[in-house]
């Protein structure tokens, strides 16, 4: 089982003249890549959302809210620099409606965090 990451999609799109011009287009292109990789989108799969912030202290409120929505959450120092990585994940069916709702949620939460930034999502490829 593989994973399709949005940051990998952006690298591919930068090499093409048809790069997505909005986050909605990037989400749609990522869903399309999942299908091209063999994913059956009606099957539940693990989806991960990435937020970045300046400190762990700013993740308390977002973490509590996400736990009420059945996300597991983890906060740790980023691999480089002094930023913090905030990872939220759960099993769900991934489709355009759910991805749009998740983007709205995570972008809203990022605005409540000191230096918050929503860095996109990734999903496992589930074929059967």
C-alpha positions in Angstrom: 0.0 0.0 0.0 1.5 3.4 -1.0 0.7 6.9 -0.1 0.0 10.0 -2.3 1.3 13.2 -0.8 0.3 16.7 -1.9 3.9 18.1 -1.7 5.0 15.4 -4.1 2.1 16.4 -6.4 3.2 20.1 -6.3 6.7 19.0 -7.4 5.2 17.2 -10.4 2.9 20.1 -11.3 5.8 22.6 -11.2 7.4 20.7 -14.1 4.2 21.1 -16.1 2.5 24.1 -17.6 -0.9 23.0 -16.1 -0.1 23.5 -12.4 -3.1 23.8 -10.2 -3.9 27.5 -9.5 -5.9 26.9 -6.3 -5.9 24.6 -3.3 -9.2 23.1 -4.6 -7.5 22.2 -7.9 -4.5 20.7 -6.0 -6.9 18.6 -3.9 -8.7 17.4 -7.1 -5.4 16.6 -8.7 -4.3 14.7 -5.7 -7.5 12.7 -5.7 -6.9 12.0 -9.4 -3.4 10.7 -8.6 -4.8 8.4 -6.0 -7.2 6.9 -8.6 -4.3 6.7 -11.2 -2.3 4.8 -8.5 -5.1 2.2 -8.2 -7.0 3.6 -5.2 -10.7 2.9 -4.9 -12.0 6.1 -3.4 -15.1 4.5 -1.9 -12.9 2.5 0.5 -11.9 4.0 3.8 -8.2 4.8 4.2 -5.8 6.5 6.5 -5.6 10.3 5.8 -3.0 12.5 7.4 -3.2 16.3 7.7 -0.1 18.4 8.5 0.0 21.7 10.4 3.1 23.6 11.3 3.4 26.1 14.1 6.0 28.0 16.1 5.5 26.1 19.3 3.8 23.1 20.8 1.8 25.3 23.2 -0.4 26.6 20.3 -1.6 23.1 19.4 -3.7 22.5 22.6 -7.0 23.9 21.3 -6.8 22.5 17.8 -5.8 19.0 19.3 -8.8 19.0 21.6 -11.2 20.0 18.8 -9.8 17.3 16.4 -10.0 14.6 19.0 -13.8 15.3 19.3 -13.9 14.6 15.5 -12.2 11.2 16.0 -8.7 12.3 14.8 -5.6 11.0 16.5 -3.2 13.9 17.0 0.5 14.1 17.5 2.7 17.1 18.1 6.5 17.0 17.8 9.4 19.3 16.9 10.0 19.4 13.2 13.0 17.6 11.7 14.7 20.9 10.9 14.5 24.3 12.5 12.6 25.3 15.6 9.0 24.8 14.2 6.6 22.2 15.5 4.8 19.6 13.3 1.2 18.8 14.2 -0.1 15.6 12.6 -3.8 14.7 12.7 -5.0 11.4 11.1 -8.0 9.1 10.9 -9.6 6.5 8.8 -12.2 7.8 6.3 -13.5 7.7 2.8 -11.6 10.3 0.8 -13.6 12.3 -1.8 -13.9 15.9 -3.0 -16.5 16.9 -0.5 -14.6 15.5 2.5 -11.3 16.9 1.3 -12.9 20.4 0.9 -14.4 20.2 4.4 -11.1 19.1 5.9 -9.2 21.8 4.1 -11.6 24.4 5.6 -11.2 22.9 9.1 -7.5 22.7 9.0 -7.0 26.1 7.5 -9.2 27.6 10.2 -7.3 25.8 12.9 -4.0 26.9 11.5 -5.1 30.5 12.0 -5.5 29.9 15.7 -1.9 28.7 16.1 1.1 31.0 16.5 2.8 30.9 13.1 0.2 28.2 12.0 0.3 26.9 8.5 -1.7 24.1 6.9 0.7 22.0 4.9 -1.8 19.7 3.2 -2.7 16.1 3.4 -1.7 12.6 2.3 -3.7 9.4 1.9 -3.0 5.8 1.7 -3.7 4.0 -1.6 -6.4 1.4 -0.8 -7.1 -0.7 -3.9 -9.8 -3.2 -2.7 
